[in-house]
Amino acid sequence: MSHPPTGPNPCDRCLLRCNPAFLPVTTEELHIIEAFRTGTRAVEAGRPVIEEDRPSPQLYTIYSGWAFRYKTLSDGRRQILSFLLAGDFVGLQDEFAESHTHGVEAVTDVTLCSFARDRLWELFHGQPKLGYHITWLAAREEKMVDDNLVTAGRRNAAERVAMLLMHLYRRAERIGMAREGWVQFPFTQQHIADALGLSLVHTNKTLRRLQQLRLYKLDGGWLRILDPHALQTLGDYFERPLLPTPLI
């Protein structure tokens, strides 16, 4: 796990900004982002980044690690809305809601850059381009939720699992997390079940069936896609090449 840089001009030393997965910014824009930034935060695996029932005065960019957004019903059942990794902007949905809309929990140890929520309008007003970048990130998150709705409503169990495995693998691969064809996959079967609206038993059976077909392999918290074309076809998952995204 890497930690965000601190000290003078920390954004100049941000490792994520060296990653071709993210759009470059001008020197002026970088200084504006740096002024918007209020500090850093580390959250241990299994702990909340944003608590579901409490408003957060901070917005975050994930610097390293995996997390997820979720909502919980009154009887404790949980729906995972989306998975989050380095570069994702977290907490914006609450800016436009009448009440707290979701929680965010760390799957692995997570480090974050924090930003003051009450300065968001100042950023939009003074830097329209950066405001558009934030809007773009929010629209991408909405697209992911739309895709999840299609998955839960129309895909069968095998298609759901295939889609999720490909989606998470491609996102991790895009930001350079692949190591000789493997990406970190710290998720339990419960995480997968909560994301796909399946029972734990059904999730287990489906994962085993796809592994027996040699479509993927899991080993010690790492995922390798053995037959990407077959898995993509099964999950009806065909993303266009993933273009560089804004980084706040």
C-alpha positions in Angstrom: 0.0 0.0 0.0 1.4 3.4 -0.9 0.5 6.6 1.0 -0.2 10.0 -0.5 2.7 12.4 -0.4 2.7 15.0 2.4 4.7 18.2 3.0 5.1 21.1 0.6 3.5 20.7 -2.8 2.4 17.1 -2.3 0.4 16.9 -5.5 3.6 17.4 -7.5 4.8 14.1 -6.1 1.6 12.2 -6.6 2.3 8.7 -8.1 -1.2 8.5 -9.6 -0.5 11.5 -11.8 2.4 9.6 -13.4 -0.1 6.9 -14.4 -1.3 7.1 -18.1 -4.7 5.9 -16.9 -5.4 9.5 -15.7 -5.7 12.8 -17.6 -2.9 15.3 -17.2 -3.6 18.7 -15.7 -1.9 22.0 -16.1 0.4 23.4 -13.4 -2.3 25.9 -12.5 -5.0 23.2 -12.2 -2.6 21.1 -10.1 -2.1 24.0 -7.7 -5.9 24.5 -7.5 -6.4 20.9 -6.6 -3.7 21.1 -4.0 -5.4 24.1 -2.4 -8.7 22.2 -2.4 -7.0 19.2 -0.7 -7.1 19.3 3.1 -4.9 16.3 4.0 -4.7 12.5 3.9 -6.3 9.6 5.7 -5.6 5.9 6.2 -8.4 3.4 6.9 -7.9 -0.2 7.9 -9.5 -3.1 6.1 -13.1 -3.6 7.2 -13.5 -0.1 8.7 -15.8 2.6 7.3 -14.5 5.4 5.1 -17.9 7.1 5.2 -20.5 5.8 7.7 -23.9 5.1 6.3 -25.9 7.0 8.9 -23.7 10.1 9.3 -23.0 13.0 7.0 -19.3 13.4 6.0 -17.7 16.8 5.8 -15.1 15.4 3.5 -14.8 14.2 -0.1 -12.1 11.7 -0.9 -9.9 10.4 -3.8 -8.7 6.9 -3.2 -5.0 6.8 -3.4 -4.4 3.1 -2.8 -6.5 0.0 -1.9 -10.0 -1.3 -2.6 -13.3 -0.1 -1.1 -17.0 -0.3 -1.9 -20.1 1.8 -1.7 -23.2 0.2 -0.1 -26.6 0.6 1.4 -28.1 -1.5 4.2 -31.7 -2.4 4.8 -33.2 -2.3 8.3 -32.9 -6.1 8.8 -29.1 -5.9 8.0 -29.2 -7.1 4.4 -26.6 -5.2 2.4 -26.4 -4.2 -1.3 -23.0 -3.3 -2.6 -23.5 -0.5 -5.2 -20.0 -0.2 -6.6 -16.4 -1.2 -6.0 -13.8 1.6 -5.7 -10.1 1.7 -6.3 -7.3 4.2 -6.8 -8.4 7.4 -8.6 -12.1 7.1 -7.7 -13.7 10.2 -6.2 -15.8 9.3 -3.2 -18.8 11.0 -1.4 -20.1 13.3 -4.1 -23.6 11.8 -4.2 -24.5 13.2 -0.8 -23.9 16.7 -2.1 -27.1 16.4 -4.1 -29.2 14.4 -1.7 -31.5 15.4 1.2 -30.0 12.7 3.5 -27.0 10.5 3.6 -27.3 8.1 0.7 -24.7 5.4 1.3 -21.7 4.1 3.2 -18.2 3.4 2.1 -16.1 0.6 3.6 -12.5 -0.4 3.0 -11.9 -3.9 1.7 -8.2 -3.7 2.1 -6.2 -1.1 3.9 -7.0 2.2 2.1 -5.2 5.5 1.8 -7.1 8.6 0.7 -6.6 12.3 -0.2 -9.3 14.4 1.5 -11.1 17.5 0.3 -13.4 19.9 2.1 -17.0 19.4 0.9 -18.0 23.0 1.7 -15.5 24.3 -0.9 -16.9 22.3 -3.7 -19.0 25.2 -5.1 -15.9 27.4 -5.0 -14.1 24.9 -7.1 -16.9 24.6 -9.7 -17.3 28.4 -9.8 -13.6 29.2 -10.1 -12.4 26.3 -12.2 -15.1 25.2 -14.6 -12.8 22.6 -16.3 -12.2 20.9 -13.0 -15.9 21.1 -12.2 -16.6 19.4 -15.4 -14.1 16.7 -14.5 -16.0 16.1 -11.2 -19.3 15.9 -13.1 -17.7 13.4 -15.5 -16.6 11.2 -12.6 -20.1 11.4 -11.2 -21.6 10.4 -14.5 -19.2 7.5 -14.8 -20.3 6.3 -11.4 -24.0 6.5 -12.5 -23.2 4.4 -15.6 -21.7 1.7 -13.4 -24.8 1.7 -11.2 -26.9 1.5 -14.4 -24.8 -1.5 -15.5 -25.3 -3.1 -12.1 -29.1 -2.6 -12.4 -29.1 -4.4 -15.7 -27.1 -7.2 -14.2 -29.4 -7.7 -11.2 -32.5 -7.4 -13.3 -31.7 -9.4 -16.5 -28.5 -11.5 -16.2 -28.6 -15.0 -14.7 -26.2 -16.0 -12.0 -23.4 -17.2 -14.3 -23.7 -14.1 -16.4 -23.6 -11.9 -13.3 -20.4 -13.4 -11.9 -18.7 -13.4 -15.3 -19.6 -9.7 -15.8 -18.3 -8.8 -12.3 -15.0 -10.7 -12.7 -14.3 -9.0 -16.0 -15.3 -5.6 -14.8 -13.1 -5.7 -11.7 -10.2 -7.2 -13.6 -10.3 -4.6 -16.4 -10.6 -1.7 -14.0 -7.6 -2.9 -12.0 -5.6 -3.6 -15.1 -6.3 -0.1 -16.5 -4.5 1.6 -13.6 -1.5 -0.8 -13.7 -2.4 -3.2 -11.0 -1.9 -6.3 -13.2 1.2 -8.4 -12.4 2.0 -11.0 -15.0 -1.7 -11.4 -15.7 -2.8 -11.4 -12.1 -4.7 -8.6 -10.2 -5.3 -8.3 -6.5 -8.8 -9.6 -5.7 -9.4 -9.2 -2.0 -13.2 -9.9 -2.2 -15.0 -12.7 -0.4 -17.9 -14.6 -1.7 -20.1 -12.5 0.5 -18.9 -9.3 -1.2 -19.8 -10.9 -4.6 -23.2 -12.1 -3.4 -24.0 -8.6 -1.9 -23.0 -6.9 -5.2 -24.9 -9.3 -7.5 -28.1 -9.9 -5.4 -27.4 -13.7 -5.1 -27.5 -16.0 -2.1 -24.1 -17.1 -0.7 -24.8 -20.7 -1.7 -25.7 -19.7 -5.3 -22.6 -17.5 -5.5 -20.4 -20.4 -4.3 -21.8 -22.8 -6.8 -21.5 -20.4 -9.7 -17.9 -19.4 -8.9 -17.0 -23.1 -8.7 -18.7 -23.9 -12.0 -16.9 -21.1 -13.9 -13.6 -22.1 -12.3 -14.2 -25.7 -13.4 -14.7 -24.4 -16.9 -11.2 -22.8 -16.6 -12.5 -19.3 -17.3 -10.7 -17.8 -14.3 -8.4 -18.7 -11.4 -8.3 -17.4 -7.9 -5.2 -18.0 -5.8 -4.3 -16.3 -2.5 -6.4 -13.2 -3.1 -5.3 -12.8 -6.7 -7.4 -13.2 -9.9 -6.3 -14.3 -13.3 -8.6 -14.4 -16.3 -7.8 -17.6 -18.2 -10.2 -17.2 -21.1 -11.2 -13.5 -21.4 -13.1 -13.9 -24.6 -15.3 -16.7 -23.2 -15.9 -14.8 -19.9 -16.7 -11.6 -21.7 -19.1 -13.4 -24.0 -20.8 -15.2 -21.1 -21.2 -11.9 -19.2 -22.2 -9.9 -22.3 -19.4 -7.6 -21.2 -17.7 -5.7 -24.0 -16.2 -2.4 -22.9 -14.7 -0.1 -25.3 -11.0 0.7 -24.6 -10.9 2.5 -21.3 -9.8 6.0 -21.9 -7.8 8.2 -19.4 -10.1 9.6 -16.7 -9.9 12.8 -14.6 -8.1 12.7 -11.3 -9.0 15.1 -8.5 
